[in-house]
Amino acid sequence: MLFQRINRSDPERVFVIAKNSYTVALSNGQSVVWDYTTDVDGVGVERPPARAVNGGFAFAGIAAETIGISAYGLIQVYGYHPAARVRIKTSSTPSIALGAPLALNSAGSLFCLESIETGSTMIVVYPGAIALGAYTLWTTTTIPVFIKAM
């Protein structure tokens, strides 16, 4: 783990080094899960599968830099990230509000976090971040978040 040095002007952040096990390069702000289907080595990360498969429990963090295919790079697991990819779950679910919990994308086809319905009783969902910005559309954008994937 890499712990950022504490200073007054930059928020605390924690990173891990991980291997991109997916078939395309990762970019800064994309959410990833631990690879538990192919590499299964505790180092590989990949695109999140559908939420019904993992409930978000395999959430590894958010890519902190571009990571090429089969390359190693930094995944942020804790702290402020200025530009994480997000969207609302569907056009009829709640907008992302300041302080709202965010979870892995439910469809599993995107590298983003989504708003979640906190009153749901169907699937236990692990929120991996807190929104520090607001967003109201179903399309993907970037907003600041506070990550808690440790």
N, C-alpha and C positions, 0 to 999 in steps of 0.2 A: 504494500500500500504506500502511496505517496501522500503525505500530508503537507498541504500548503503552509508555508510559514505565516504565523500570525502577524498581521500589521493593521493599522487603523483604517487604511484606505481601501482594502480589498477583503471581501468576506471570506471566511474559512471554507475550504473545499478539500475533499478527499477523493483520490483517484486509485484505480487498480489498473494494472497492465493486462490486457486481454488480447486474444487472437481472433481475428475476423474469420469465422468458419462459414460465412454465407457466400453466395455466388456473385455478389457485387460489392463494390467498395462502400464502406460506411462513411457518412459525413457528419460533421459537427452538429449536435442537436438531435440526432436520431436515437430513439429508445431501442434497447436490445435486451435479450434474455440470455441466460447461460445455455450453452448448447448441450442439451441432454438427449439428443437423438443420434448424432453422428460422432463427434469427437469424444464426448463424455469424459473430459479430462480436467474439468474445473478451470480451464483457461479459455476455452473457446466461447464466443458469443455469436448470436445469429438473430435473424428477424423474428419477432414474436409470433407464435402461432395464435390461433383463435383463443379468446379468453376462456371459453368453455373447456378447453384442453388443460390450461395451467392455472387459471384464476389469477394470474399475475404473480404467483409465488416465485417464479424463476426470474423475475425482473433483475437484471444485472446493473442497469444504470443507463446513462446517456453518453453517447460518444462525445468526447471533448476535442476531437480532431478528426481529420480524414484518415481512415484506416483501409488500406488496400486489401484485396482478396488474399487470404492466408498470411496477412501481415499482422504485426503486433502494434497496439496503440493504447492510448489512455481512454478509460471509461470512467466518467465521474459518478461516484456512488453517494456523495453527500454534499450538500451545500447549494449555494446560489449558482444557477446557470442562466446566462442572459438570453439564450435563444433556443429553447427546446421546442421541438415540433409537436404541435397539438391540433386538435379539432374537437367539435362536439360529436357525441356518439351517433346521433341521427338528427335529421332536421326537426324532430319533435321532442328531443330530450333537452334537459336544461342547458343553458349557455354556461360557459366557463366564467365564473365570477372570481373576484379577488378572494383568495383564501380557500377556494374550492379544492377538494381532493381530486387528483388525476390518477388514472390507471392506464395500463396497457390497452392498446387498440383492441376492441372486441372482435373485429373480423379477422385480425391476424394478418392482414395484407399490407399494413403500413408500419413504418418505424416511428409511430407517434403515440402520444398520450392522449386520453380522451376524458371528457367529463363523465362522471358516473352518477347513477341514481342511488343516493345513500340509503333509501328505504327498501331497496331490492331484497327479496327473500329467496331468490332462485340460485344464485351463484355467489359464493364468498369471493369478494374482490379485494385484493390488496392494493391500496393506493400507494403509489411510489413517489409521488411528488405533490406539492401544493402550488396552486396557481398564484403568481405574483403579478398577473396581468389579466385582463378580461378578453373574451372572444365569443362571438355569437354565431359563427358560420360552420357548416359541415365540411368546408374545404380546409386543407392543412395550411397552417401558418406557424410562425415562431413567436413565443412569448417568454418572458422570464419566469422561472420556476425555482422552487426550493426542493432539491432531491433528497429523498431519505430511503436509499436502497441498501443500507448496511444492515 
